[in-house]
Amino acid sequence: MLDATKKATCPIHAPADHPPVPAERVGILLANLGTPDNYDYWSMRRYLNEFLSDKRVIDYSAWIWQPLLQLVILTKRPFSSGHAYKSIWNHEAGESPLMTITKAQTEKMRKVLQDRYGDQVMVDFCMRYGNPSTRSKVRAMVDAGCTKILFFPLYPHYAGATSATANDQFFRALMQEKWQPTTRTVEPYFAHPKYIEALAQSIERAYAGLARKPDILVCSYHGVPKRYLMEGDPYHCQCQKTTRLLKERLGWDDTQITTTFQSRFGPEEWLKPYTVEEVARLAQTGRKNIAVCAPAFSADCIETLEEINEEIKESFEEAGGESFTYIPCLNDDDAHIEALATVVEDNLKGWLD
């Protein structure tokens, strides 16, 4: 087993002036979407500019999109987004909940994997947008002696605007390395039995703590333009499969669970039904006690803590809904960490058998 505390040394038989070489390790780099450094105007503007300039996220012509983004959207949206972030900010830690949770996930993953593999592995995280950057973490892993890196986007479902752009950024970071480590990227885990089990357990715990069982569970996934589905993005199908597998694990029927999509942005049609409209429809048709979960998010963030738990809840209550229960994301729940660790181990085969 490798000693992580051991300093880099010159290889045996190497010239005296040979640069020190660290002991070889396998890097496991977790990746999530990202977060602004703060909720002030300029922090929000920097973050939103990077996010909304990504062609995987907004694929309109730059000649049309960039003037609109720079002159209109980024003069106003940092204020409204900053206000939303402020309402959920972890003021004690001085960071967003996504950052706090991702750190906790990484620490638990590090413990689980180092308990199994010792110093042969190095576990860290990066963000696609904002800090810590993918580039900085790839560089740190190479410096630490990682001759192999497993890149793990923490998105259960594949989408061009999430998994693919995270992989793009990882590959761009590798392009800047003089010596590139051997790499692998982790495939989506939307149907993995341990992921489904972790989801089911979280729902069962939440239901057990309620005085009255909800009329229906709304599985709210982040939306994407419908056009992406027609162009071959598998995201919609993978979301539907997660809901089906969850329904089967819970022993429910179609009247007890449904799939919706949130976070619509811009004028074009997105995947339907829209969560904000569907919860209102449910209330109007007599489903006045509902629960909502967000299976596509591996950690609670602005889209769950603010959009679901405030905006979508408000839509439900204004339509006559009486009881709205938001079931938190899996976050650093032990069953979730075990599921993620199992996915990692499946992808380490041949490297650390």
Buried (B, 14 or more C-beta within 10 A) or exposed (E): EBEBEEEEEEEEEEEEEEEEEBBEBBBBBBBBBBBBBBBBBEBBBBBBBBBBBBEBBBBEEEEEBBEEBBEEBBEEBBEEBBEBBBEBBEEEEEBBBBBBBBBBBBBBBBEBBBEBBEBBBBBBBBBBBBEBBBBEBBBBBBEBBBBBBBBBBBBBBBBBBBBBBBBBBBBEBBEEEEEBBEBBBBBBBBBBEBBBBBBBBBBEEBBEEEEEEBBBBBBBBBBBBBEBBEEEBBBBEBBBBBBBBBBEBBEBEEEBBBBBBBBBEEEEEBBBBBBBBBBBBBBEEEBBBBBBBBBBBBBBBBBBBBBBBBBBBBBBBEBEBEBBBBBBBBBBBEBBBBBBBBBBBEBBEEBBE
